[in-house]
Amino acid sequence: MQRVSTTLCRKIAHPACDVFINHRGIDTKRNIAGLLYDRLTAMGVRSFLDSMNMKPGDRLFHHIDRAIVGSKVGVAVFSPRYCESYFCLHELALLMESKKRVVPIFYDVKPSQLVVKDNGTCPAKELRRFSLALEEAKYTVGLTFDPLKGDWSEILKNASEAVVINLLEVEEENKRMKTRP
């Protein structure tokens, strides 16, 4: 049996992403989320987008949760139907609970329009968790974009710059934490 390399072990132990892109796929995968992923990747930023980083056979929650915990920055792309998705809200809650920096992008939606609704299938504890995470994200400075009137190149430039600035700040904070006695 072949020996497993140290590099491979590190890849298994630590997800290879700096940025986790949280989004409602049906609304944003083929536009802002996918384009931002492509732009960040071209800049050398290791990003996680479910359709690009997962393959058939991957355990959904395990793979996504691991990517979130291993990431440094999250991007939450809020869209009109975002709050209808259990997965979106779960990912957002995990980002917030793990104290990640999150760059909100309000795509065709105002923060005030984002509300967690009880459809009767989610336990009250989860609804509370989701609501707290959503409120925290809504009160984080973010970017807004109207896909009918907005400039696509401008939003992608602004979003990627915001992500990179946040990554640099997280790296700086991590260095300071390591050098403290």
Helices and strands as residue ranges (DSSP letters): H 6-13, E 19-23, H 25-28, H 32-42, E 47-48, H 50-53, H 60-70, E 73-78, G 82-84, H 86-97, E 101-107, G 111-113, H 124-138, E 143-145, H 152-179
